[in-house]
Amino acid sequence: MPGIDSSDTSPEALFKPFSWHSGNPQSRADNLAELSKDIGSGIATVLQLLEFDALESEQERPLFNEQQRGVLLRFTTATASLLSQVAERDIDQRNRKAL
């Protein structure tokens, strides 16, 4: 068909996945650091929102209702648990390699 390039080489993609680190390749330690930063920042944001809500509730202007606060707390707890599990897995892998 006219206008269709049938060569096997395709142009290099412009999209590059986001990374807090510059350069490639990334090590497991880099990946764990990035995951820790992202998850830690997310947990901090939720806790800041809950603190703001508590202050606003004292002025009878709550940001969240009781059910929403519970959902956010459970979400934050699950997220912190996920980070702990990822770190534990990484520690176990490093310990096995050291043996």
Secondary structure, DSSP 8 states (H G I E B T S, - for coil): -TT----S-----S-----SS-SS---HHHHHHHHHHHHHHHHHHHHHHHHHHHHHHHTT--SS-HHHHHHHHHHHHHHHHHHHHHHHHHHHHHHHHH-
